[in-house]
Amino acid sequence: MPMDEPQFELRLAETAADILAAQRLRYAVFVQELGGDGALVDHDARIEADRFDPFFQHLLLRDLNRPEDDRVVGVYRLMCEEGAARAGRFYSEDEYDLGPLRRSGRRLLELGRSCVHREYRGGAAMMHLWTGLADYIATHEIELMFGVASFHGLDPAPLAGQLSLLHHRHLAPEDIRPVARAEAYQRMDLISQDVLDRPAAIRTMPALIKAYLRLGGFVGQGAYIDRPFNCIDVCLVMDVARMSDTHRAIYQRGVGR
């Protein structure tokens, strides 16, 4: 753990050096810890990058008590429709048909590459990131948020309970339901609802997915097997208008609390 109590600063990336720091944290988490890879991953420089980075805004959580070149301890990528237009599409469209979201006519925000330094997990770091995200959403009048979240590994069998729970209990309404693309489609209804061990599935759900569910989030139809990143992805969708007062209160005070 750090020697001193964290002194957090939350802001959007402003320079190339800021983005590089985010990419280095992503390398530590997604490549070193989880075994991911990609065309623009630079193992020598320890950078996890992709072609979409210039079109996203990067929300950075920095601990000012760390050395100057190692202060970024949490990141989130944020892309509005204007960024997607410049990039040619949303990042998630590699894996999911986002037609229902695009046809909704509502203000969209894609979230991605969320991660926290291993020394800061289970504490206040994620709360700070979510608070910053809430401020961003209010400022930009976002109505629908979405993005892919991952289960580690490529075998769906050990994930049958979690995937089935998501399908049976949290499937997005049809008018905002993305659908996984056929080339790597993985059905999620692997266990029937009447025999599903729901408490066990909830206990083993990844923390980020569980956090979105607490806020009233949904999932798209089907999972996507992402072989380069050694994971199985689901598409999470959050409709701000459908959030209950309880969900909104959780969100506004920071889901990590």
Steps between C-alpha positions, in 0.01 A plus 500: 500500500616862453704646784262796550124536486390572142454861398266458206464731203238428233515663157486436127825434316644819353827393341661213315687419821167466684373250244827310511466467878148359453627253241771381739248430774283317247802290401560401862137394544380369165824351366712405800221394734236373257710379207355729235668607177427705192646641182624821666612350830867590550656249739840672501352837597230331714213681327149370427364714217259479210396716205204644695708671770522835313120517476421428865530732794698341782384550857802469730515437872841607631657452842715810553701323772651263245808582287425744218535238226279243678200695628215361287323233706163486324372564148178509300459559126202715397374554145196699391343476155726776368807289581341193343430699183866599478612142570253356248308303762483420868761260637228253609371466144779251429314261732137618514234630266412832664216576259232529771711754692584702191137503386379620840588860416627545854831639621750211519822448696728200456702394804804276488842394623400560861767378739658577837857437616514181705613688812182713498229242447235458765541856624389845396659506154204360309266732688702798380490378140124451515451844650698651215296298252176628656620859460593436136159348425316794657715755316453333159133409556563130430188282476640154418834356611644176369820303465644151518605339829698180524517162664855364506564192285352356181307200635132583560438186709635641831300816435170327432338624820604863459410516131166331559413739781576796277283358222203403716492796739675794334439483124458848354160609369473430129509868403852540645633143470834453319561155348837323491640450152469154350870426444570468874148476643459308824149430625448594862199289599715201595303405814123514522358755741325243718826325601735799494687559827448875502688582825807311378487678165481838669789421735731413211396786270786740413485809718455747215207307352343462844533877550312573178226256598461677835429817304228334294722418202415250228692271265472442128402174337782248488859518618799546270816287519792743476799276430771770476409622848449151643151581626128465442325836468148613575355832389373706791235767444372759745196713423507809719125552459425147622709534815287497814545763770685239707736416214558868427588571864756218498650631178518863608686421821739256327426134454827395660402634842 
